[in-house]
Amino acid sequence: MSDAATQSEPALRDERPGGPVGVSDRNAAATPDGFRTMMSRFPTGVCVVTSVAADGLPRGMTCSAVCSVSVDPPTLLVCLRAASPTLAAVLTSGAFTVNLLHEGAQDVAELFASGNPDRFLMTPWERTPGSAGPHLVQDAHTVADCDVVLTQRMGDHVTVFGETRRITQRHVQEPLLYGLRQFRPWSRT
C-alpha cells in the first residue's frame, strides 16, 4: 500500500483520558452482528409499545427505535419486529401506545424485551376510554396514544407511523436510555 493511500484513510481513535483506544479503520462488509454493534454505539431512549389484540388481550414490547416525524400533524414512528405479536395487534387494531420509560423502569424494559407471556401480570397498567393501548402507569414518564397512518416493511421489521392523538404526562422523572447494550439513566450519579 502506498503512503498516499494510507494518508487518505485516517485511523479512528477514541481520545478519552487514559490514552487513545484504537478503533479499526478497515472497511468490512456490513453483517447483522456488525450492524448491531454499530447501532449499540448510538444511545437512545427506551419505550414500551403497547396495543390490544383482536382477542382483547394486551400486547407490548420494548422498543428503542422511536422517532418524531412531524409536528403538524404530530406524528411519530416505531420500528417493530415483523413476527411480533405486538405488531400484529397494532395492525389489527389500527392503534398503539408509546410508553416512554423513566430512569427507574429498567426492570420493565427488560421484562417487555424478554418475551415473557405474563408481562402484563407483572407490572401495573391501565387502559382508559380513548387510549390506544395499555398505559404503564408506574413506569412511563410520558405516554402517547397514536393511530396508525402508514406502515412500511423493511427486512425483518415494519416501520409504523402513528399520528399522536393524546399525550399523557405521568411522572416527572428523567428518561431511561439504552446504548452499548446497557440501560442507563439520563441524570448523572
Backbone bond lengths (Angstrom), bond angles and torsions (degrees), N, CA, C in turn:
res aa  C-N    CA-C-N  psi(-1)  N-CA   C-N-CA  omega(-1)  CA-C   N-CA-C  phi
1 M - - - 1.452 - - 1.517 107.82 -
2 S 1.324 116.25 138.84 1.461 120.77 -178.55 1.521 110.84 -80.09
3 D 1.337 116.02 161.31 1.456 120.97 176.58 1.520 111.18 -61.17
4 A 1.339 118.28 -36.10 1.461 121.78 -179.32 1.529 110.10 -63.84
5 A 1.328 116.78 -40.87 1.467 119.79 179.62 1.519 110.40 -66.13
6 T 1.333 117.23 -38.67 1.457 121.06 179.32 1.520 110.52 -65.78
7 Q 1.334 117.84 -40.75 1.453 121.29 -178.34 1.522 112.25 -69.80
8 S 1.332 118.75 -27.83 1.457 120.09 -178.56 1.523 112.78 -79.10
9 E 1.322 118.82 -10.49 1.458 122.72 178.82 1.525 109.31 -121.22
10 P 1.346 117.82 81.42 1.473 119.66 -176.54 1.525 111.23 -66.98
11 A 1.309 114.66 145.96 1.467 120.07 177.06 1.524 109.13 -71.16
12 L 1.310 115.91 141.92 1.460 120.82 175.95 1.519 108.07 -87.82
13 R 1.287 116.63 133.47 1.456 120.49 -178.58 1.524 109.37 -133.56
14 D 1.292 114.93 146.74 1.450 121.81 173.97 1.521 105.48 -96.37
15 E 1.309 117.66 115.66 1.463 122.18 -173.96 1.521 112.58 -94.33
16 R 1.317 118.07 30.51 1.464 120.68 178.82 1.523 110.66 -68.45
17 P 1.348 116.38 157.83 1.464 119.68 176.25 1.523 110.41 -55.66
18 G 1.304 116.04 143.96 1.455 120.59 -178.66 1.517 111.29 103.77
19 G 1.311 116.74 3.30 1.458 120.03 177.99 1.509 112.04 101.30
20 P 1.318 115.04 157.84 1.453 119.50 -178.95 1.523 112.05 -69.81
21 V 1.298 114.03 142.54 1.456 121.02 174.44 1.510 105.88 -107.72
22 G 1.301 117.99 119.80 1.462 121.07 -177.19 1.515 111.67 -67.29
23 V 1.311 114.63 138.87 1.449 121.65 174.66 1.515 105.72 -123.82
24 S 1.295 117.13 134.48 1.452 120.77 -177.37 1.519 110.73 -56.06
25 D 1.326 116.16 135.37 1.453 119.89 176.77 1.518 110.43 -108.69
26 R 1.311 116.70 18.25 1.457 121.04 -179.06 1.522 109.98 -89.92
27 N 1.288 114.95 143.67 1.456 120.26 175.21 1.521 108.72 -79.08
28 A 1.302 116.28 142.72 1.459 121.29 177.44 1.520 108.15 -144.72
29 A 1.302 115.49 152.76 1.467 119.65 176.43 1.523 109.13 -62.95
30 A 1.301 116.18 142.57 1.461 120.46 177.75 1.525 109.07 -73.07
31 T 1.312 115.38 124.42 1.464 121.68 176.45 1.525 107.47 -117.60
32 P 1.331 118.87 162.93 1.465 119.04 177.14 1.535 112.63 -55.51
33 D 1.334 117.75 -43.75 1.468 119.63 179.82 1.524 111.66 -65.99
34 G 1.321 116.94 -42.53 1.456 120.42 178.52 1.518 111.80 -63.95
35 F 1.338 116.35 -38.58 1.459 120.92 178.69 1.525 110.38 -66.34
36 R 1.344 117.25 -43.21 1.472 120.71 177.40 1.530 110.37 -59.24
37 T 1.326 116.10 -44.23 1.469 120.60 179.80 1.523 110.46 -61.54
38 M 1.331 116.86 -45.56 1.461 120.29 179.11 1.535 110.32 -59.59
39 M 1.321 117.76 -48.03 1.456 120.80 -177.15 1.534 112.18 -68.89
40 S 1.335 117.32 -25.25 1.470 119.22 177.28 1.526 110.95 -65.85
41 R 1.315 116.44 -19.27 1.458 121.32 -179.82 1.534 111.70 -89.76
42 F 1.344 116.23 12.41 1.458 122.30 177.87 1.525 107.48 -121.85
43 P 1.342 117.85 88.50 1.466 120.66 -175.49 1.523 111.73 -61.64
44 T 1.308 114.61 148.22 1.458 120.70 -177.84 1.524 110.20 -149.31
45 G 1.311 115.81 165.15 1.452 120.66 174.63 1.518 110.69 -72.15
46 V 1.328 115.63 166.25 1.461 121.40 -177.09 1.524 108.90 -124.07
47 C 1.321 114.91 136.99 1.457 119.69 176.45 1.522 109.20 -138.31
48 V 1.310 115.09 168.54 1.462 121.90 168.92 1.521 105.90 -118.15
49 V 1.324 115.78 121.49 1.459 122.26 176.24 1.522 107.23 -89.89
50 T 1.325 116.36 129.09 1.460 120.78 -178.88 1.523 110.29 -127.38
51 S 1.320 114.67 157.83 1.456 122.18 176.02 1.521 107.42 -159.82
52 V 1.312 116.32 -178.47 1.457 121.20 178.59 1.519 108.14 -123.40
53 A 1.325 116.08 128.28 1.458 122.09 -178.27 1.526 110.83 -76.15
54 A 1.311 116.02 169.23 1.472 121.74 179.82 1.527 112.04 -58.44
55 D 1.353 117.11 -28.98 1.467 120.65 179.28 1.532 112.69 -81.58
56 G 1.348 116.85 2.42 1.453 121.63 178.23 1.515 114.53 87.04
57 L 1.333 116.99 -2.67 1.467 120.38 -179.31 1.525 111.14 -85.92
58 P 1.340 116.43 146.42 1.459 119.94 179.10 1.521 111.18 -73.95
59 R 1.311 115.39 147.20 1.460 122.77 174.87 1.522 107.27 -130.62
60 G 1.324 117.02 150.76 1.454 119.78 178.70 1.505 112.64 -169.63
61 M 1.327 115.12 153.57 1.458 121.33 178.85 1.526 110.51 -150.77
62 T 1.321 115.43 150.21 1.459 121.24 175.22 1.516 108.70 -71.04
63 C 1.316 114.82 140.47 1.465 119.99 -176.71 1.526 108.99 -145.49
64 S 1.313 116.43 132.20 1.466 119.99 173.28 1.528 110.61 -113.95
65 A 1.334 116.94 -0.66 1.462 121.57 178.22 1.522 108.79 -95.88
66 V 1.328 115.66 80.44 1.458 123.87 -179.49 1.524 107.07 -130.35
67 C 1.314 116.48 140.75 1.458 118.70 -177.19 1.520 109.81 -152.46
68 S 1.318 116.93 140.60 1.462 119.57 172.27 1.523 107.72 -74.25
69 V 1.319 116.57 144.55 1.462 122.07 -178.28 1.516 110.83 -116.52
70 S 1.338 116.75 -46.43 1.455 121.29 -174.50 1.524 109.19 -149.77
71 V 1.321 115.96 144.68 1.458 120.94 175.48 1.532 110.48 -88.14
72 D 1.335 116.76 -31.70 1.460 120.94 -178.50 1.526 109.91 -136.55
73 P 1.319 120.14 99.04 1.452 125.78 3.26 1.525 110.93 -77.26
74 P 1.337 118.16 153.89 1.457 120.99 -179.57 1.528 110.27 -65.18
75 T 1.322 115.48 110.52 1.469 121.23 -173.63 1.513 109.59 -134.69
76 L 1.322 115.50 139.81 1.463 121.32 174.63 1.523 108.56 -131.05
77 L 1.318 115.21 171.53 1.458 119.31 174.85 1.512 109.49 -131.71
78 V 1.324 114.92 151.27 1.457 122.97 172.28 1.523 106.91 -131.33
79 C 1.318 115.96 146.67 1.462 120.87 177.13 1.523 107.52 -111.13
80 L 1.327 115.78 120.18 1.460 122.03 -175.12 1.521 110.02 -120.80
81 R 1.321 115.21 144.33 1.460 121.52 178.87 1.522 109.28 -59.05
82 A 1.329 116.66 132.10 1.465 121.76 -174.07 1.522 113.27 -59.41
83 A 1.319 118.24 -32.65 1.466 121.48 -177.05 1.528 112.73 -90.84
84 S 1.322 118.16 6.49 1.467 120.09 -173.65 1.529 112.29 -78.22
85 P 1.340 116.31 139.88 1.465 120.24 173.44 1.532 112.25 -61.74
86 T 1.323 116.46 -27.92 1.468 119.66 177.45 1.524 110.11 -65.29
87 L 1.326 117.07 -45.99 1.462 119.81 177.67 1.526 110.21 -60.15
88 A 1.311 117.51 -43.24 1.469 120.30 178.72 1.530 110.55 -57.63
89 A 1.326 117.43 -42.75 1.464 121.31 178.86 1.527 110.80 -65.72
90 V 1.330 117.39 -41.56 1.464 121.70 178.68 1.529 110.10 -60.14
91 L 1.323 116.28 -46.28 1.461 120.15 -177.64 1.528 111.96 -68.40
92 T 1.329 116.54 -37.57 1.460 120.68 179.61 1.533 111.61 -69.91
93 S 1.317 116.70 -44.38 1.471 120.69 -176.54 1.527 112.91 -81.84
94 G 1.342 116.10 -24.84 1.461 119.87 -177.29 1.512 113.54 76.15
95 A 1.350 116.26 15.89 1.462 119.72 -177.44 1.530 109.83 -152.72
96 F 1.335 115.46 157.92 1.464 120.43 177.07 1.523 109.44 -156.58
97 T 1.325 113.98 163.16 1.460 121.93 177.89 1.520 108.77 -120.04
98 V 1.320 115.75 137.33 1.465 122.27 174.52 1.519 106.97 -106.94
99 N 1.330 116.41 114.14 1.466 123.44 177.56 1.528 107.31 -99.34
100 L 1.337 117.46 103.97 1.466 121.06 178.48 1.529 107.99 -78.03
101 L 1.326 116.20 117.83 1.464 120.95 -173.17 1.522 112.38 -80.38
102 H 1.333 114.66 143.28 1.468 119.96 175.42 1.524 109.90 -90.45
103 E 1.333 114.64 170.64 1.458 121.24 -172.41 1.524 114.56 -61.16
104 G 1.315 118.84 -17.94 1.459 121.64 178.92 1.517 113.73 -92.31
105 A 1.331 117.62 8.58 1.460 121.17 -172.55 1.533 114.14 -108.05
106 Q 1.315 117.71 24.86 1.458 119.83 -179.77 1.529 111.72 -58.41
107 D 1.334 117.52 -41.86 1.473 120.36 179.82 1.520 111.51 -58.93
108 V 1.323 117.33 -39.27 1.463 121.23 179.15 1.524 110.63 -70.32
109 A 1.326 117.05 -39.23 1.470 120.07 175.79 1.523 110.25 -58.85
110 E 1.323 116.52 -44.84 1.468 120.44 179.28 1.527 111.22 -67.45
111 L 1.335 117.61 -38.95 1.460 121.60 179.28 1.528 110.89 -61.41
112 F 1.335 117.06 -46.83 1.455 119.89 -177.52 1.528 112.54 -76.82
113 A 1.318 117.54 -11.65 1.465 121.34 172.93 1.531 111.16 -89.60
114 S 1.324 116.87 -14.13 1.469 121.34 -172.07 1.525 114.43 -79.94
115 G 1.295 118.15 -22.13 1.458 120.30 -174.30 1.519 113.28 83.36
116 N 1.322 118.01 5.61 1.458 121.79 179.12 1.533 109.69 -58.97
117 P 1.327 118.50 120.81 1.462 120.34 -176.87 1.539 113.55 -67.79
118 D 1.328 117.81 -15.12 1.468 121.79 -179.37 1.523 113.35 -97.59
119 R 1.318 117.57 14.68 1.470 120.53 -173.71 1.529 113.48 -55.44
120 F 1.344 117.57 -35.66 1.460 119.33 -179.52 1.524 112.66 -77.21
121 L 1.335 117.04 -12.16 1.463 120.57 173.04 1.518 111.23 -86.90
122 M 1.335 116.64 -12.37 1.458 121.58 -172.31 1.524 113.98 -105.58
123 T 1.322 117.81 0.03 1.459 120.57 178.75 1.532 109.48 -146.16
124 P 1.314 117.96 143.40 1.466 120.40 -179.37 1.533 111.68 -68.64
125 W 1.324 115.20 136.89 1.452 121.23 176.12 1.520 109.21 -151.91
126 E 1.342 114.25 163.92 1.453 119.69 175.52 1.516 108.73 -146.52
127 R 1.313 114.16 157.12 1.469 120.29 173.82 1.509 106.79 -133.55
128 T 1.308 115.15 107.26 1.454 121.01 -178.55 1.531 110.00 -95.40
129 P 1.327 118.10 163.18 1.467 119.51 175.76 1.534 110.26 -55.60
130 G 1.301 115.97 134.14 1.466 120.61 -179.77 1.515 114.51 92.42
131 S 1.342 117.66 -11.61 1.462 118.70 178.33 1.532 109.07 -83.36
132 A 1.307 115.47 146.62 1.468 121.08 -178.86 1.522 111.54 -78.70
133 G 1.318 116.44 -34.69 1.460 122.14 -178.73 1.507 108.73 -155.02
134 P 1.321 116.94 -178.31 1.459 120.37 179.63 1.529 113.01 -59.85
135 H 1.333 114.85 138.86 1.466 122.56 172.59 1.524 107.35 -99.11
136 L 1.315 117.18 128.77 1.472 121.97 177.10 1.533 107.11 -84.52
137 V 1.314 115.98 93.46 1.468 122.49 -165.73 1.524 115.07 -66.15
138 Q 1.322 118.72 -27.94 1.464 120.07 179.42 1.521 113.17 -98.73
139 D 1.315 118.02 -19.57 1.468 120.61 -168.38 1.520 115.35 -109.78
140 A 1.321 117.97 -13.41 1.461 121.41 -179.61 1.521 109.87 -101.38
141 H 1.336 116.69 132.10 1.468 119.28 174.71 1.528 110.24 -81.46
142 T 1.327 117.29 -30.63 1.456 122.55 178.51 1.523 108.57 -145.95
143 V 1.327 115.48 146.46 1.464 121.11 -177.75 1.522 108.46 -130.24
144 A 1.342 115.88 135.32 1.468 121.40 176.15 1.521 109.06 -120.43
145 D 1.327 116.35 125.24 1.462 121.95 174.42 1.524 107.58 -96.25
146 C 1.324 115.45 129.30 1.466 121.12 -171.55 1.520 112.35 -130.95
147 D 1.328 115.31 149.89 1.454 122.71 171.86 1.526 108.33 -105.27
148 V 1.322 117.27 135.62 1.460 121.86 179.75 1.529 108.64 -67.90
149 V 1.341 116.40 127.90 1.462 120.50 177.22 1.530 112.27 -117.74
150 L 1.337 117.41 -16.47 1.462 120.43 -178.59 1.521 108.79 -166.56
151 T 1.322 117.25 145.57 1.463 121.52 172.31 1.521 108.83 -132.88
152 Q 1.324 115.26 151.57 1.465 121.09 178.78 1.517 108.56 -147.01
153 R 1.328 117.23 120.09 1.457 120.73 177.72 1.520 110.20 -83.84
154 M 1.329 115.81 138.03 1.459 122.55 175.03 1.519 106.89 -143.09
155 G 1.318 117.10 108.77 1.452 121.15 179.72 1.518 111.00 62.04
156 D 1.322 116.04 -126.14 1.462 120.68 -175.83 1.531 113.43 -93.59
157 H 1.334 117.76 10.90 1.466 122.29 179.57 1.526 111.04 -129.51
158 V 1.327 114.60 161.90 1.460 121.98 174.61 1.519 107.36 -124.41
159 T 1.320 115.65 128.28 1.461 120.81 174.25 1.524 107.43 -86.94
160 V 1.324 114.99 125.57 1.461 121.24 -179.26 1.528 107.60 -114.67
161 F 1.324 115.99 119.72 1.452 121.79 176.34 1.515 108.03 -92.16
162 G 1.320 116.46 131.43 1.455 120.56 -179.06 1.507 112.12 -128.16
163 E 1.324 116.16 126.77 1.458 119.95 173.17 1.520 107.15 -81.08
164 T 1.310 115.60 122.58 1.463 121.81 -175.91 1.520 109.44 -76.97
165 R 1.333 115.60 123.22 1.468 119.80 -178.54 1.520 112.29 -104.12
166 R 1.351 117.38 -21.09 1.465 120.03 -178.93 1.521 108.90 -154.25
167 I 1.330 115.97 140.15 1.466 122.30 176.80 1.523 107.56 -123.63
168 T 1.337 115.61 130.42 1.463 121.41 179.90 1.518 108.79 -120.89
169 Q 1.330 116.07 120.84 1.468 121.39 174.85 1.519 107.00 -86.25
170 R 1.328 118.14 121.23 1.461 121.26 -175.40 1.531 112.80 -103.60
171 H 1.314 117.14 -48.56 1.466 121.40 -174.91 1.526 109.18 -137.96
172 V 1.311 115.87 149.30 1.455 120.06 174.57 1.522 106.78 -99.62
173 Q 1.318 114.75 80.10 1.462 122.03 177.86 1.517 108.14 -135.16
174 E 1.303 116.03 157.56 1.460 121.11 -179.60 1.524 110.22 -71.52
175 P 1.346 117.35 154.58 1.462 120.50 -178.03 1.525 113.36 -74.93
176 L 1.322 114.66 156.35 1.459 122.97 172.59 1.523 107.66 -87.94
177 L 1.328 116.96 135.13 1.463 122.72 179.65 1.522 110.17 -115.15
178 Y 1.339 115.56 157.99 1.459 121.64 175.84 1.525 108.73 -135.95
179 G 1.326 115.20 127.88 1.459 121.71 177.33 1.513 109.00 -168.74
180 L 1.310 116.07 155.88 1.470 121.76 -176.53 1.535 110.81 52.74
181 R 1.351 114.99 32.18 1.468 123.86 179.40 1.532 112.54 59.50
182 Q 1.339 114.89 33.38 1.462 121.10 178.89 1.524 109.61 -140.31
183 F 1.330 115.44 147.14 1.459 120.55 172.19 1.518 108.11 -87.99
184 R 1.330 115.85 144.06 1.463 121.62 178.70 1.523 108.88 -147.45
185 P 1.327 117.32 148.41 1.466 119.89 173.43 1.526 109.54 -78.49
186 W 1.307 115.54 155.69 1.465 120.76 175.77 1.518 110.23 -69.28
187 S 1.324 116.21 -43.13 1.462 120.45 -175.44 1.530 110.23 -68.06
188 R 1.323 113.95 151.26 1.469 119.79 178.74 1.514 109.73 -83.13
189 T 1.328 116.02 142.29 1.460 119.28 178.28 1.506 110.36 -115.05
